[in-house]
Amino acid sequence: MKDKIRRALSQRTKKTIVDDNFKPSGVLLPLFYKNDKCHILFTKRTEDVQHHKGQISFPGGAYDEGDETLMATALRECYEEVGIKSEDVEILGELDDVVTTTRFVISPFVGFIPYPYKFNMNANETDELIEVPIQALLDEKIYREELMIREGKPWPVYFYHYNSHVIWGATAGILKQFLDLVF
């Protein structure tokens, strides 16, 4: 699986967005094997965070001046939010940059982590960890797409319904791109 993902991500040119009106940020799409199935780790954000309260997301956040790269941002934030150490992440590649309505440009990185893992959730930022088998996300019955108007233009918004959770917005856009590229 790792080789398939690495190959799919390396055989394309990443689309980058550079815009001084948006805050750069990085997220990690963490993959792991559990019961011989590949899973993705999501977080449910608390109601205490500044942006995207209560939403399902990938671990990550805004670039800090001390970060050498956006990958360093994603790994730092992943450690701060859920306790995954950067040395435990095997980066497989990058996905296209994504913009949010809250004026962030997200650079997503895909990486494998060992499992089981001793997660350490930051209670101020992370309310819950959600482990979703990739196979479940490929089921068309849990997916839907809507067109919304954004800055006067139609904009696709994606939704994945998994158990009692709804993954939508930028996270679902990143997820859809990953699933489309690899599967």
Secondary structure, DSSP 8 states (H G I E B T S, - for coil): -HHHHHHHHHTS-------TTSEEEEEEEEEEEETTEEEEEEEEE-SSSSSSTT-EE-SEEE--TT-SSHHHHHHHHHHHHH---GGG-EEEEE---EE-TTSEEEEEEEEE--SS------TTTEEEEEEEEHHHHT-GGGEEEEEEEETTEEEEEEEEEETTEEEEHHHHHHHHHHHHHH-
